[in-house]
Amino acid sequence: MASAGIGDSLEGFHAVKAALDAGRVTSIRVETSRVRRADYADLVAVAAAKGVPVKQVASVKDQSVTAVPQGIIARARPIVSVPLEKAVKASRPPAVLVLDHLEDPRNIGAIARTMVAAGWRTLVLPERRSAPLGPTAFKAAVGAFEYLTICEVKSTADALRRMRKMGIWLVGLDGQGERSLFRLDLLKEPVALVVGAEGKGITHLAKDLVDLLVYIPIHPDIESLNASVAASLALYEVGRMRGTKLGGPLA
């Protein structure tokens, strides 16, 4: 099961709307001034049709976590984490993104958004030593988490070992990698991409466990790429190598 709280608190129009469409929302608070807008009015109407309580208030900022909640917050049933074996089967051939202790929830949200855009479905991340999947991450993802299969694991290292036994190639993004990410034939195979924390990169243990470390070529005057940018390039490169139709699922 998921740790308590994955997506149980939502902020921002798109995050709330996506969760409402998914049938997870249990209550909504929205600023009265926002309901004058057609998109917010439609959302409120959908909530009413689903029997979801909606309370109009002057401001939601006193109860929000993010700096700009866009005039709407909601409570919802948490997203359920699925077992690793089931998560791996979410795409064929398997394509799994493993986040190795990322600390910025905005980066995780941005990565989730790119995953859906690039046709990915499976996200694996540790329960601890990682940014929480709370309002900030969900707002940055603008609804993308509702379309992902999420697997929280107690240990990233254990998850990597288990995936190797399933026949998954483990590829880590690292500035000192052995091969370039681009035009890598291995990406056509069942693969798990491992992306590390901002600045630190993937952990030493993860480096020891992956089959191959790959780098993204960058100008020598630039030290590194933001984690979400690096992940985005890798996500789309896998799709390109597999001949994935843009906007469609990997399999």
WOPEGI-V448384 format. One line per field, one symbol per residue. ss: DSSP state (2 for helix, 1 for strand, 0 for the rest). psi: psi as a letter, one per 30 degrees, with the letter a starting at -180 (. if undefined). burial: + if it has 9 or more other ideal C-beta (glycine too) atoms within 8 Angstrom, else -. A space follows every 10 residues. Layout:
ss: ???
psi: ???
burial: ???
This chain:
ss: 0000000011 1022222222 2000111111 1002220222 2222222220 0011111000 2220000000 0111110000 0002222200 0000111111 0000222222 2222222000 0111110000 0000222222 2002222011 1110022222 2222200011 1110000011 0000222200 1111111000 1002222220 0111100000 0000002222 2222222222 2200000000 0
psi: lllkfjgfkk kkeeeeeeee efgfkflkkk kefeffkeee eeeeeeeeff gkkkkklekf ffgleleigg gkllklklkk klleeeeegf lklkjkkkji hkfjfeeeee eeeeeeeggl fkkkllelhl kkiaeeeeef fhfeffgljk jklekeeeee eeeeffgkkj kkkkfglelk ekhjfffflk kkkkkalkef alleeeeffl fkklljklkf fkellkeeee eeeeeeeeee ffgkkkflle .
burial: -+--++++++ ++++++++++ ---+++++++ ++-++----+ +-++-+++-+ -+-+--+--+ ---+-+--+- ++++-+-++- ++-+-+++-+ +-++++++++ ++-+++++++ ++++++-+++ ++++++---+ +-++++++++ ++++++-+++ +++--+++++ ++++-+-+++ ++++--+-++ +--+-++--+ ++++++++-- -++--++-++ -+++++---- ----+-++-+ +++++++++- ++-+-----+ -
